[in-house]
């Protein structure tokens, strides 16, 4: 028996926001634009995001960031602390 909390296959908006360390409005914006995959379930259309879609989003964000670094898109070190639109 392990002490690790059970990983859920699907996350709520709040859980996804916690996982990515952003606010819930950012998750909603990512869902609206299709940058983050999600599904709506139930009569009220509650959003659920698959754990693997969070991982895919993170991998793609790393890829885009690496491409920006290679292209020299960071003008100075201060920009590294500025939030980037996902």
C-alpha positions as a LaTeX table, in Angstrom:
\begin{tabular}{lrrr}
\hline
Residue & $x$ (\AA) & $y$ (\AA) & $z$ (\AA) \\
\hline
Unk1 & 0.00 & 0.00 & 0.00 \\
Unk2 & 1.38 & 3.44 & $-0.92$ \\
Unk3 & 0.92 & 6.84 & 0.65 \\
Unk4 & 0.69 & 8.53 & $-2.75$ \\
Unk5 & $-2.65$ & 10.18 & $-3.52$ \\
Unk6 & $-4.60$ & 8.55 & $-6.32$ \\
Unk7 & $-4.12$ & 10.29 & $-9.67$ \\
Unk8 & $-7.41$ & 10.99 & $-11.38$ \\
Unk9 & $-7.80$ & 10.39 & $-15.10$ \\
Unk10 & $-9.81$ & 13.61 & $-15.45$ \\
Unk11 & $-9.28$ & 16.88 & $-13.62$ \\
Unk12 & $-11.63$ & 19.75 & $-12.88$ \\
Unk13 & $-10.73$ & 23.28 & $-13.94$ \\
Unk14 & $-9.59$ & 23.96 & $-10.36$ \\
Unk15 & $-7.38$ & 20.87 & $-10.31$ \\
Unk16 & $-5.88$ & 21.68 & $-13.72$ \\
Unk17 & $-5.18$ & 25.24 & $-12.56$ \\
Unk18 & $-3.43$ & 23.90 & $-9.47$ \\
Unk19 & $-1.42$ & 21.44 & $-11.55$ \\
Unk20 & $-0.20$ & 24.22 & $-13.87$ \\
Unk21 & 0.07 & 26.80 & $-11.06$ \\
Unk22 & $-2.20$ & 29.29 & $-12.87$ \\
Unk23 & $-5.61$ & 30.70 & $-12.05$ \\
Unk24 & $-8.84$ & 29.07 & $-13.20$ \\
Unk25 & $-9.57$ & 31.85 & $-15.70$ \\
Unk26 & $-6.34$ & 30.97 & $-17.51$ \\
Unk27 & $-7.48$ & 27.35 & $-17.81$ \\
Unk28 & $-10.87$ & 28.48 & $-19.14$ \\
Unk29 & $-9.11$ & 30.68 & $-21.73$ \\
Unk30 & $-6.89$ & 27.78 & $-22.81$ \\
Unk31 & $-9.96$ & 25.56 & $-23.19$ \\
Unk32 & $-11.85$ & 28.23 & $-25.18$ \\
Unk33 & $-8.96$ & 28.72 & $-27.60$ \\
Unk34 & $-8.34$ & 24.98 & $-27.97$ \\
Unk35 & $-4.77$ & 25.26 & $-26.70$ \\
Unk36 & $-5.74$ & 22.84 & $-23.92$ \\
Unk37 & $-7.99$ & 19.90 & $-24.72$ \\
Unk38 & $-10.98$ & 19.24 & $-22.54$ \\
Unk39 & $-14.47$ & 17.78 & $-22.62$ \\
Unk40 & $-17.77$ & 18.94 & $-21.24$ \\
Unk41 & $-19.77$ & 16.38 & $-19.29$ \\
Unk42 & $-23.10$ & 16.28 & $-17.54$ \\
Unk43 & $-26.21$ & 18.38 & $-17.97$ \\
Unk44 & $-24.44$ & 21.53 & $-16.84$ \\
Unk45 & $-21.52$ & 21.01 & $-19.23$ \\
Unk46 & $-18.83$ & 20.89 & $-16.56$ \\
Unk47 & $-15.32$ & 20.85 & $-18.00$ \\
Unk48 & $-12.96$ & 17.95 & $-17.43$ \\
Unk49 & $-9.37$ & 17.80 & $-18.61$ \\
Unk50 & $-7.59$ & 14.47 & $-19.03$ \\
Unk51 & $-4.35$ & 14.14 & $-17.10$ \\
Unk52 & $-2.53$ & 13.12 & $-20.28$ \\
Unk53 & $-3.82$ & 16.30 & $-22.00$ \\
Unk54 & $-2.20$ & 18.34 & $-19.23$ \\
Unk55 & 1.06 & 16.45 & $-19.85$ \\
Unk56 & 0.75 & 17.02 & $-23.63$ \\
Unk57 & 0.15 & 20.73 & $-23.02$ \\
Unk58 & 3.27 & 20.94 & $-20.84$ \\
Unk59 & 5.38 & 19.09 & $-23.43$ \\
Unk60 & 4.18 & 21.46 & $-26.16$ \\
Unk61 & 4.92 & 24.49 & $-23.94$ \\
Unk62 & 8.47 & 23.20 & $-23.44$ \\
Unk63 & 8.83 & 22.70 & $-27.20$ \\
Unk64 & 7.62 & 26.25 & $-27.96$ \\
Unk65 & 9.88 & 27.71 & $-25.29$ \\
Unk66 & 12.92 & 25.84 & $-26.63$ \\
Unk67 & 12.12 & 27.09 & $-30.14$ \\
Unk68 & 11.92 & 30.69 & $-28.86$ \\
Unk69 & 15.26 & 30.34 & $-27.11$ \\
Unk70 & 16.94 & 28.91 & $-30.22$ \\
Unk71 & 15.41 & 31.70 & $-32.33$ \\
Unk72 & 16.72 & 34.31 & $-29.89$ \\
Unk73 & 13.25 & 35.60 & $-29.08$ \\
Unk74 & 14.24 & 36.44 & $-25.50$ \\
Unk75 & 15.67 & 39.95 & $-25.59$ \\
Unk76 & 16.97 & 40.02 & $-22.02$ \\
Unk77 & 16.95 & 38.04 & $-18.80$ \\
Unk78 & 14.10 & 40.11 & $-17.33$ \\
Unk79 & 11.83 & 38.70 & $-20.01$ \\
Unk80 & 12.43 & 35.23 & $-18.57$ \\
Unk81 & 10.43 & 36.29 & $-15.50$ \\
Unk82 & 7.56 & 37.74 & $-17.54$ \\
Unk83 & 4.56 & 35.41 & $-18.00$ \\
Unk84 & 4.21 & 34.09 & $-21.52$ \\
Unk85 & 0.78 & 33.67 & $-23.06$ \\
Unk86 & 0.15 & 29.94 & $-23.37$ \\
\hline
\end{tabular}
